[in-house]
Each structure stands twice: as structure tokens, then as C-alpha cells.
């Protein structure tokens, strides 16, 4: 993911039509997604749900 960002910076420094092309390439990569990023997002959701269930359990007196 670093390479497309560097491409955008380099194109912006060049000051030509490569900027639009680089931004389009970066947006395409972002739309495709990343398996590692998706796994991380799922893990964060899992942790938040576990934390919420623990908080509800504490309020209901079911333990912590």
C-alpha cells in the first residue's frame, strides 16, 4: 500500500496528468480491499462485541 502513496506523491511533485492516474490507481486498490485489513476489522468487531456482552453481563448481575 505504500507504493501507490509514493506514486501519488511523486506524480504531484511532477505536476502533470500523472496525478489523476495515480489517485485513480490508489482508489482502485482501496476499493479492492485487503484481506489483512478485513481480518483486522473482523477482530475489532469481535472484541467490541465481547466487551459489550461483558458490560451487559455486569449490569444484569451475571458476572464480569
N, CA, C and O of each residue as an XYZ file, in Angstrom:
256
protein
N       0.827     -1.188      0.000
C       0.000      0.000      0.000
C       0.865      1.243      0.000
O       0.397      2.311     -0.393
N       2.105      1.137      0.425
C       2.992      2.291      0.465
C       3.355      2.744     -0.941
O       3.437      3.944     -1.202
N       3.571      1.806     -1.844
C       3.990      2.148     -3.199
C       2.991      3.064     -3.912
O       3.423      4.043     -4.521
N       1.676      2.801     -3.869
C       0.741      3.719     -4.529
C       0.761      5.115     -3.923
O       0.609      6.105     -4.639
N       0.945      5.201     -2.622
C       1.008      6.514     -1.975
C       2.237      7.264     -2.459
O       2.169      8.459     -2.743
N       3.356      6.566     -2.553
C       4.566      7.199     -3.071
C       4.386      7.620     -4.519
O       4.919      8.647     -4.938
N       3.651      6.847     -5.278
C       3.358      7.183     -6.665
C       2.566      8.478     -6.745
O       2.833      9.313     -7.609
N       1.598      8.654     -5.857
C       0.804      9.882     -5.824
C       1.691     11.062     -5.481
O       1.590     12.114     -6.112
N       2.557     10.908     -4.494
C       3.454     11.997     -4.092
C       4.394     12.363     -5.231
O       4.600     13.543     -5.513
N       4.959     11.364     -5.883
C       5.883     11.624     -6.987
C       5.170     12.309     -8.149
O       5.717     13.222     -8.767
N       3.954     11.868     -8.444
C       3.204     12.473     -9.537
C       2.834     13.912     -9.211
O       2.864     14.777    -10.087
N       2.485     14.171     -7.961
C       2.149     15.535     -7.554
C       3.371     16.434     -7.679
O       3.252     17.595     -8.070
N       4.539     15.906     -7.350
C       5.770     16.682     -7.477
C       6.077     16.974     -8.940
O       6.616     18.032     -9.264
N       5.738     16.043     -9.818
C       5.977     16.238    -11.249
C       5.012     17.272    -11.817
O       5.331     17.947    -12.796
N       3.825     17.401    -11.205
C       2.860     18.410    -11.612
C       2.244     18.172    -12.974
O       2.054     19.126    -13.729
N       1.927     16.938    -13.315
C       1.311     16.671    -14.607
C       0.090     15.768    -14.455
O      -0.425     15.592    -13.350
N      -0.367     15.204    -15.557
C      -1.581     14.371    -15.543
C      -1.387     13.044    -14.829
O      -2.343     12.289    -14.651
N      -0.184     12.759    -14.428
C       0.065     11.506    -13.702
C      -0.606     11.522    -12.333
O      -0.853     10.466    -11.750
N      -0.901     12.713    -11.818
C      -1.553     12.814    -10.514
C      -2.909     12.132    -10.548
O      -3.210     11.306     -9.686
N      -3.725     12.465    -11.529
C      -5.057     11.876    -11.643
C      -4.960     10.362    -11.811
O      -5.732      9.617    -11.209
N      -4.031      9.919    -12.612
C      -3.856      8.485    -12.829
C      -3.430      7.782    -11.543
O      -3.921      6.697    -11.232
N      -2.522      8.397    -10.804
C      -2.053      7.799     -9.558
C      -3.165      7.745     -8.520
O      -3.306      6.750     -7.808
N      -3.948      8.801     -8.432
C      -5.068      8.812     -7.485
C      -6.092      7.756     -7.864
O      -6.620      7.068     -6.990
N      -6.379      7.617     -9.138
C      -7.320      6.589     -9.587
C      -6.814      5.194     -9.244
O      -7.589      4.332     -8.828
N      -5.511      4.970     -9.418
C      -4.938      3.658     -9.090
C      -5.042      3.393     -7.599
O      -5.361      2.278     -7.186
N      -4.776      4.405     -6.793
C      -4.868      4.253     -5.342
C      -6.296      3.969     -4.913
O      -6.532      3.102     -4.072
N      -7.256      4.695     -5.487
C      -8.664      4.462     -5.145
C      -9.101      3.054     -5.535
O      -9.867      2.416     -4.813
N      -8.620      2.573     -6.664
C      -8.966      1.214     -7.100
C      -8.445      0.186     -6.109
O      -9.145     -0.771     -5.777
N      -7.213      0.381     -5.634
C      -6.657     -0.539     -4.645
C      -7.453     -0.498     -3.345
O      -7.691     -1.533     -2.723
N      -7.859      0.692     -2.940
C      -8.635      0.816     -1.707
C      -9.999      0.157     -1.840
O     -10.496     -0.434     -0.881
N     -10.611      0.251     -3.020
C     -11.918     -0.375     -3.235
C     -11.814     -1.897     -3.247
O     -12.744     -2.588     -2.830
N     -10.690     -2.418     -3.723
C     -10.498     -3.869     -3.748
C     -10.368     -4.425     -2.343
O     -10.799     -5.545     -2.066
N      -9.779     -3.648     -1.467
C      -9.632     -4.083     -0.088
C      -8.401     -4.928      0.135
O      -7.681     -5.288     -0.797
N      -8.186     -5.227      1.377
C      -7.031     -6.005      1.788
C      -7.509     -7.124      2.710
O      -8.241     -6.862      3.664
N      -7.110     -8.352      2.444
C      -7.505     -9.454      3.333
C      -7.038     -9.233      4.772
O      -7.760     -9.555      5.716
N      -5.848     -8.691      4.939
C      -5.340     -8.446      6.293
C      -6.167     -7.372      6.991
O      -6.470     -7.482      8.179
N      -6.527     -6.335      6.243
C      -7.341     -5.270      6.825
C      -8.731     -5.798      7.183
O      -9.272     -5.453      8.234
N      -9.303     -6.619      6.331
C     -10.619     -7.195      6.612
C     -10.567     -8.074      7.860
O     -11.473     -8.025      8.692
N      -9.513     -8.874      7.992
C      -9.370     -9.725      9.177
C      -9.227     -8.881     10.436
O      -9.795     -9.212     11.477
N      -8.476     -7.799     10.346
C      -8.307     -6.907     11.488
C      -9.647     -6.286     11.877
O      -9.987     -6.228     13.059
N     -10.402     -5.824     10.890
C     -11.707     -5.213     11.166
C     -12.652     -6.218     11.826
O     -13.386     -5.864     12.749
N     -12.638     -7.467     11.357
C     -13.476     -8.506     11.970
C     -13.056     -8.748     13.417
O     -13.901     -8.937     14.292
N     -11.752     -8.740     13.662
C     -11.249     -8.954     15.022
C     -11.671     -7.809     15.940
O     -12.058     -8.042     17.085
N     -11.599     -6.584     15.446
C     -12.017     -5.423     16.243
C     -13.491     -5.525     16.587
O     -13.890     -5.237     17.716
N     -14.304     -5.934     15.621
C     -15.737     -6.107     15.865
C     -15.958     -7.186     16.923
O     -16.791     -7.021     17.815
N     -15.218     -8.284     16.827
C     -15.325     -9.358     17.809
C     -14.998     -8.852     19.213
O     -15.710     -9.149     20.171
N     -13.903     -8.079     19.323
C     -13.501     -7.561     20.631
C     -14.533     -6.589     21.194
O     -14.828     -6.621     22.389
N     -15.079     -5.732     20.350
C     -16.093     -4.777     20.808
C     -17.347     -5.510     21.277
O     -17.950     -5.143     22.285
N     -17.734     -6.548     20.537
C     -18.918     -7.309     20.935
C     -18.690     -8.002     22.276
O     -19.568     -8.009     23.139
N     -17.504     -8.582     22.440
C     -17.196     -9.250     23.708
C     -17.211     -8.252     24.862
O     -17.693     -8.565     25.951
N     -16.693     -7.071     24.627
C     -16.681     -6.032     25.660
C     -18.113     -5.605     25.998
O     -18.440     -5.417     27.170
N     -18.956     -5.452     24.995
C     -20.349     -5.067     25.233
C     -21.092     -6.158     25.978
O     -21.870     -5.865     26.885
N     -20.865     -7.422     25.608
C     -21.526     -8.527     26.298
C     -21.073     -8.593     27.754
O     -21.873     -8.888     28.642
N     -19.813     -8.322     27.997
C     -19.298     -8.314     29.366
C     -19.955     -7.186     30.169
O     -20.318     -7.377     31.329
N     -20.104     -6.023     29.551
C     -20.732     -4.879     30.239
C     -22.190     -5.182     30.539
O     -22.675     -4.850     31.620
N     -22.897     -5.806     29.607
C     -24.300     -6.154     29.839
C     -24.394     -7.197     30.936
O     -25.293     -7.130     31.774
N     -23.493     -8.147     30.946
C     -23.487     -9.166     31.976
C     -23.237     -8.580     33.350
O     -23.829     -9.025     34.333
N     -22.373     -7.592     33.428
C     -22.085     -6.948     34.716
C     -23.305     -6.178     35.217
O     -23.587     -6.171     36.415
N     -24.016     -5.539     34.315
C     -25.212     -4.768     34.692
C     -26.328     -5.720     35.127
O     -27.053     -5.441     36.082
N     -26.459     -6.828     34.432
C     -27.506     -7.802     34.748
C     -27.159     -8.645     35.972
O     -27.998     -9.402     36.459
N     -25.943     -8.521     36.467
C     -25.520     -9.301     37.629
C     -25.105    -10.705     37.292
O     -25.076    -11.571     38.167
N     -24.774    -10.955     36.001
C     -24.370    -12.286     35.574
C     -22.860    -12.487     35.675
O     -22.336    -13.477     35.166
N     -22.181    -11.596     36.300
C     -20.728    -11.745     36.405
C     -20.032    -10.772     35.498
O     -20.656     -9.916     34.872
N     -18.708    -10.918     35.436
C     -17.941     -9.970     34.620
C     -17.225    -10.593     33.478
O     -16.547     -9.899     32.721
